[in-house]
Amino acid sequence: MDPSPAPTAGPSTAKKGPLANLAARCAAGEIHADPVQEKVVARLQAVHDQLAAMAAHPVRPGLLARLGLGRAAKPPAGPHGLYIWGPVGRGKSMLMDLFFADAPVEKKRRVHFHEFMLEVHERLHQRREKLAAEGAPPEADTIPPIAREISQSTRLLCFDEFQVTNIADAMILGRLFETLFDEGITVIATSNRRPDDLYKDGLQRDRFLPFIDLVKQRLEVLELGGGHDYRMDRLRNFDVYLTPLGAWANAKLDEAFRALAAGADGEPRVLRTQGRDVEIPRAAPGVAMAHYLDWCAKPMGAADFICIAANFHTVIMADIPKMGPDSQDKASRFVTMIDEFYEKKVKFICSAATAPVGLYVDGDGAFEFQRTVSRLMEMQSPEYLALEHIA
C-alpha cells in the first residue's frame, strides 16, 4: 500500500476523517510517512470537517415548504472540492479511500469518471426518448435537468481517474458541471493530468476550454507529485510474466491485482468507445484484469484495446495458451492488444503456457509474431516498467 504522511498535531486528533484513518493505518504498520502527501491529506480533512459541520447543523426548510405549499428549497451548497492530480503510483486513490470511508454525507458516491459519463449519456438518451414518446417539443438544453436529477440523489461526488478522451464528453462537461456546482454538489476528483492538459489536442478543444476554467474556479487544484512511484515498488515485488499455467500462477496474479489495487477486490466495468461496449471483467482504479479468452476470443479490435490502454496503467491477463493454426484469429487479436498496450506504456502482468518465444510458432502471421515476442520481453524489463503510462 502507498505510504502516506504520519499524523501531526492539531486536526489529526479528530475522531473521524482522512487524518484519523491515516493515523490508524500508520499505527497498524500498513503505511509509512510521506511528507509529499501531507498537504493533500490536510486539505481533504478540511473538506471533511466542513461537511461534518453542515451535517451537525442542517438547514431546515421554510414554513411553506414544510406545509407542502411552496417549492422545496435547493439543498445548501456543500464546500468547494478538490482536484488532485499527479503521476500514477503516488497514492491518489489511497487518499481518496481515506476521505470517502467516513465522509459525513448521506448521499455520497465514488465512481470512475468514465463510468459516470456513460451514465450521463444514457440519462440524456432516455430523457429525449421520453419527451419524444410524450409528443413534447425537444428541450433547448437537456443537460441541466439531468444534472439537477443527479444532485437530488448525490451531494458528494468522488471521481477516480478524471480524464476526457472523446468529443462527446468534452462537449457536455461545461454545462453539466456548471449546473452540478450551482446545485451545491461537492466534487473530489483524482487525475493523472493537470486541468490545463485535459482533452489535450482533442477535436474542437476551444469549446472545452471554459470547462477547464470552471474546474479551476470551483475546485482547489492540488498536485500530488514527488519522485517516489509506489506502484513501481509493488511491481518490483512481482514476476510480471508467469509460466507455466496453474493454481500457483493464478494465485500470484490475484495477489498482484490486490497489491496494485491497494487491497480492493475489484469489480466488473464497462467502457465505451465508438459506440461499442468494452467489458472489463475485473477493475480497480488504474488496474484491469481479464482472462485471455475474455478479449482474444471475442471480436475486439484496435479501438477496443486503445480504450483499455487509455484507462488502465496496468493490465493483468490470465491463462495465455500456446497458439497455433487453429487459433490464428486469437493470435492476431493478441498481437493487436500487445501493440496498443506497448504504445501506451501499459504495464502487462500475465500467466502463460510457455515463454514468449514459444507462444505462436506455427500458423499465419507466426513470423510477424516475433515482434510481439520482442515486445513481451521488453515489457518485463525494469526500464519499461519505469516508463510513464500514456493516458
C-alpha positions in Angstrom: 0.0 0.0 0.0 1.1 3.5 -0.7 3.0 5.3 2.1 1.3 8.4 3.5 2.2 11.1 5.9 2.4 10.4 9.6 -0.3 12.1 11.6 0.6 15.5 13.1 -0.8 17.6 15.9 -4.0 19.6 15.6 -6.8 18.4 13.4 -5.3 14.9 13.2 -6.7 14.2 16.6 -10.3 14.3 15.1 -12.1 11.1 15.7 -13.1 10.8 12.0 -11.8 11.8 8.7 -8.8 11.1 6.5 -6.3 12.1 9.1 -7.7 9.8 11.7 -8.0 7.0 9.2 -4.4 7.6 8.2 -3.2 7.5 11.8 -4.9 4.1 12.3 -3.2 2.7 9.2 0.1 4.1 10.3 -0.3 2.6 13.8 -1.1 -0.8 12.2 2.2 -0.6 10.3 0.4 -0.7 6.9 1.8 2.6 5.6 4.6 4.9 6.4 5.3 8.6 6.4 5.5 10.5 3.1 5.6 14.3 3.5 4.8 14.9 -0.2 1.2 13.6 0.6 0.7 15.7 3.8 -0.7 18.8 2.1 -3.4 16.7 0.3 -4.5 14.8 3.4 -4.8 18.1 5.3 -7.0 19.6 2.6 -9.2 16.5 2.4 -9.6 16.8 6.2 -10.7 20.4 5.8 -13.4 19.4 3.4 -14.4 16.6 5.7 -14.7 19.0 8.6 -16.9 21.4 6.6 -19.2 18.6 5.6 -19.4 17.4 9.2 -20.3 20.9 10.4 -23.1 21.0 7.8 -24.4 17.6 8.9 -24.4 18.7 12.6 -26.4 21.9 11.8 -28.8 21.1 9.0 -30.7 23.9 7.4 -34.5 23.5 8.0 -36.8 24.1 5.0 -39.1 27.2 5.2 -42.6 27.0 6.7 -44.3 26.9 3.3 -42.1 24.1 2.1 -42.8 22.1 5.3 -46.5 22.6 4.7 -46.2 21.5 1.1 -47.4 24.9 -0.1 -44.2 26.1 -1.6 -41.4 24.9 -3.8 -38.8 22.9 -1.9 -35.7 24.9 -1.4 -32.4 23.9 -3.0 -30.2 22.0 -0.6 -27.5 24.1 0.9 -24.3 24.2 -1.1 -21.5 22.0 0.1 -17.9 23.1 0.4 -15.8 23.5 -2.7 -14.0 20.4 -3.6 -10.5 19.3 -4.7 -8.9 18.3 -8.0 -5.9 16.1 -7.1 -3.5 15.3 -10.0 -0.2 13.7 -10.4 1.6 10.7 -12.0 0.4 7.1 -11.3 1.7 5.4 -8.2 1.7 8.4 -5.9 -1.3 7.3 -3.8 -4.1 9.4 -5.1 -6.7 6.6 -4.9 -5.5 5.6 -1.4 -6.0 9.2 -0.2 -9.5 9.2 -1.8 -10.2 5.9 0.2 -9.2 7.6 3.4 -11.5 10.5 2.7 -14.5 8.6 1.4 -14.5 5.9 4.1 -16.4 8.1 6.6 -17.3 11.3 4.7 -20.2 12.6 6.7 -22.7 12.8 3.8 -25.7 10.5 3.5 -25.9 10.9 -0.3 -22.4 10.3 -1.5 -20.9 8.3 -4.3 -17.5 7.3 -5.5 -17.3 6.4 -9.2 -14.9 6.0 -12.0 -15.2 9.1 -14.2 -15.6 7.2 -17.4 -18.5 5.1 -15.9 -20.2 8.3 -14.7 -20.1 9.8 -18.1 -21.6 6.6 -19.7 -24.5 7.0 -17.2 -24.9 10.7 -18.1 -25.1 9.8 -21.8 -27.7 7.1 -21.1 -29.8 9.5 -19.0 -29.7 12.0 -21.8 -30.8 9.4 -24.3 -33.7 8.2 -22.1 -34.9 11.7 -21.4 -35.0 12.6 -25.1 -36.9 9.3 -25.9 -39.4 10.0 -23.1 -40.1 13.6 -24.4 -40.5 12.3 -27.9 -42.9 9.5 -26.8 -45.0 12.1 -25.0 -45.1 14.3 -28.0 -43.3 17.1 -26.2 -41.1 19.5 -28.1 -37.4 18.9 -27.7 -35.7 20.7 -24.9 -33.3 23.5 -25.9 -30.8 22.0 -23.4 -31.3 18.6 -21.9 -28.2 18.7 -19.8 -29.2 21.0 -16.8 -32.3 18.8 -16.0 -30.1 15.7 -15.9 -27.6 17.5 -13.6 -30.4 18.5 -11.3 -31.6 14.9 -11.2 -28.1 13.8 -10.2 -28.0 16.5 -7.5 -31.1 15.1 -5.9 -29.5 11.7 -5.2 -25.9 12.7 -4.7 -24.4 15.6 -2.6 -20.8 14.4 -2.7 -19.3 13.0 -5.9 -15.8 11.5 -5.7 -14.3 10.7 -9.1 -11.5 8.3 -9.8 -9.3 8.9 -12.8 -10.8 12.1 -14.1 -9.9 12.3 -17.8 -11.6 13.4 -21.1 -10.8 11.3 -24.2 -13.7 11.9 -26.6 -15.6 14.8 -28.1 -19.0 13.5 -26.9 -17.9 14.0 -23.2 -16.0 17.2 -23.9 -19.0 19.0 -25.5 -21.3 18.5 -22.5 -19.0 18.7 -19.5 -19.2 22.5 -19.1 -23.0 22.7 -18.9 -23.2 19.6 -16.8 -20.7 20.7 -14.2 -21.9 24.3 -14.2 -25.3 23.0 -13.1 -23.9 20.5 -10.6 -21.8 23.2 -8.9 -24.8 25.6 -8.9 -26.8 22.9 -7.2 -24.2 22.8 -4.4 -22.6 19.4 -5.1 -19.1 18.9 -3.6 -16.7 17.2 -6.0 -13.4 15.5 -5.2 -11.5 14.2 -8.3 -8.2 12.5 -8.9 -6.5 12.6 -12.3 -3.1 11.9 -13.9 -3.4 15.2 -15.8 -3.4 18.8 -14.6 -6.6 20.6 -15.6 -4.9 22.5 -18.4 -3.9 19.2 -20.0 -7.4 17.7 -20.0 -8.6 16.8 -23.5 -5.2 17.9 -24.9 -5.2 18.0 -28.7 -8.8 17.0 -28.8 -11.2 17.9 -31.5 -12.8 21.4 -31.1 -10.9 21.8 -27.9 -11.6 25.5 -27.9 -15.2 24.7 -27.0 -13.9 22.7 -24.0 -11.7 25.4 -22.5 -14.5 27.1 -20.5 -14.8 23.8 -18.6 -11.2 23.9 -17.6 -11.7 27.5 -16.3 -14.7 26.3 -14.4 -12.7 23.5 -12.7 -10.0 25.9 -11.6 -12.6 28.3 -10.3 -14.7 25.8 -8.3 -12.1 23.2 -7.2 -8.9 23.6 -5.3 -6.2 22.2 -7.6 -3.5 20.2 -5.8 -0.5 18.4 -7.3 0.4 15.1 -5.7 3.9 14.7 -7.2 7.1 13.7 -5.7 9.7 11.4 -7.1 8.6 8.2 -5.5 6.5 5.8 -7.6 4.9 3.4 -5.1 3.4 1.4 -8.0 6.9 0.6 -9.1 7.8 -0.6 -5.6 4.9 -3.1 -5.8 5.7 -4.1 -9.4 9.3 -4.9 -8.4 7.9 -7.4 -5.9 6.2 -9.5 -8.7 7.3 -11.5 -11.6 5.3 -9.9 -14.4 5.5 -13.0 -16.7 4.5 -16.2 -15.0 4.9 -19.7 -16.5 3.7 -22.5 -16.5 0.0 -22.1 -16.0 -1.7 -23.4 -12.9 -3.1 -22.6 -9.5 0.2 -21.1 -8.4 0.2 -18.6 -11.3 -3.4 -17.7 -10.7 -2.8 -17.0 -7.1 0.2 -14.8 -7.9 -1.9 -12.8 -10.4 -4.6 -12.3 -7.8 -2.0 -11.2 -5.4 -0.6 -8.7 -7.9 -4.1 -7.3 -8.6 -4.9 -6.8 -4.9 -1.5 -5.2 -4.3 -1.8 -2.7 -7.2 -5.4 -2.0 -6.3 -4.5 -1.2 -2.6 -6.3 -4.3 -1.4 -9.5 -3.8 -3.4 -11.3 -6.9 -4.8 -12.2 -5.1 -8.0 -15.4 -5.3 -9.9 -16.6 -5.5 -13.5 -16.6 -2.3 -15.5 -17.9 -1.4 -18.9 -16.1 1.2 -21.1 -17.5 2.6 -24.3 -15.7 3.5 -27.5 -17.0 4.3 -30.9 -20.5 3.2 -29.8 -19.2 -0.2 -28.6 -19.1 -1.6 -25.1 -15.7 -2.9 -23.9 -16.2 -5.2 -20.9 -13.5 -5.3 -18.2 -14.2 -8.4 -16.0 -12.3 -7.1 -13.0 -11.2 -3.5 -12.5 -9.9 -1.1 -9.8 -8.5 2.4 -10.3 -5.8 2.1 -12.9 -5.8 -1.7 -12.9 -7.7 -4.2 -15.1 -7.7 -8.0 -15.1 -9.1 -10.4 -17.7 -8.7 -14.0 -18.9 -7.1 -14.5 -22.3 -10.4 -15.6 -23.8 -12.3 -12.6 -22.5 -10.6 -10.4 -25.1 -8.7 -12.5 -27.6 -11.6 -14.9 -28.3 -14.1 -12.1 -29.0 -14.4 -9.7 -32.0 -12.3 -7.0 -30.5 -10.2 -4.6 -32.5 -7.6 -1.9 -32.1 -10.1 0.7 -30.9 -11.2 -1.5 -28.0 -7.6 -2.1 -26.9 -6.7 1.6 -27.3 -9.7 2.3 -24.9 -8.4 -0.2 -22.4 -4.9 1.1 -22.7 -6.1 4.7 -22.1 -8.0 3.8 -19.0 -5.6 1.5 -17.1 -1.9 1.8 -16.4 -1.6 -1.9 -15.6 -3.4 -4.9 -17.3 -3.2 -8.4 -15.8 -4.1 -11.3 -18.1 -4.5 -15.0 -17.1 -4.0 -18.2 -19.0 -2.4 -17.2 -22.3 -2.1 -20.6 -24.1 0.2 -21.8 -26.9 -1.4 -20.7 -30.1 -1.3 -22.4 -33.4 -3.0 -22.8 -36.8 -6.4 -23.3 -35.2 -6.2 -20.1 -33.3 -4.9 -17.6 -35.8 -7.7 -15.1 -35.1 -7.0 -15.2 -31.4 -3.2 -14.7 -32.1 -4.0 -11.8 -34.3 -6.0 -10.1 -31.6 -3.3 -10.8 -29.1 -0.8 -9.1 -31.3 -3.1 -6.0 -31.7 -3.6 -5.9 -27.9 0.1 -6.0 -27.1 0.9 -3.4 -29.8 -1.6 -0.9 -28.3 -0.5 -1.6 -24.7 3.1 -1.2 -25.7 2.4 2.2 -27.4 0.6 3.5 -24.3 3.3 2.0 -22.0 0.8 -0.1 -20.2 2.3 -2.5 -17.7 1.4 -6.1 -18.6 1.4 -8.9 -16.0 0.3 -12.3 -17.2 0.4 -16.1 -16.9 1.3 -18.1 -20.0 1.8 -21.7 -21.1 5.3 -21.0 -22.2 7.9 -18.3 -22.6 7.1 -15.6 -25.2 9.2 -17.2 -27.9 7.1 -20.3 -27.8 3.6 -18.8 -27.8 2.9 -18.8 -31.5 5.4 -20.6 -33.8 3.1 -22.3 -36.4 0.4 -20.5 -38.3 -0.3 -17.5 -40.5 1.5 -14.5 -39.0 3.9 -16.6 -37.0 6.9 -14.7 -38.5 5.3 -11.3 -37.7 4.5 -12.6 -34.2 8.2 -12.3 -33.4 7.8 -8.5 -33.0 5.2 -9.3 -30.3 7.7 -11.7 -28.7 10.3 -8.9 -28.6 7.8 -6.5 -27.0 6.7 -9.0 -24.4 10.3 -9.5 -23.4 10.9 -5.7 -23.3 7.8 -5.2 -21.3 9.3 -7.3 -18.5 12.4 -5.1 -18.2 12.9 -2.6 -15.3 13.4 0.2 -18.0 10.0 -0.4 -19.5 8.3 -0.8 -16.1 9.7 2.6 -15.1 8.1 4.4 -18.1 5.2 6.7 -17.5 1.8 5.5 -18.7 0.4 7.5 -21.6 -3.3 8.0 -20.9 
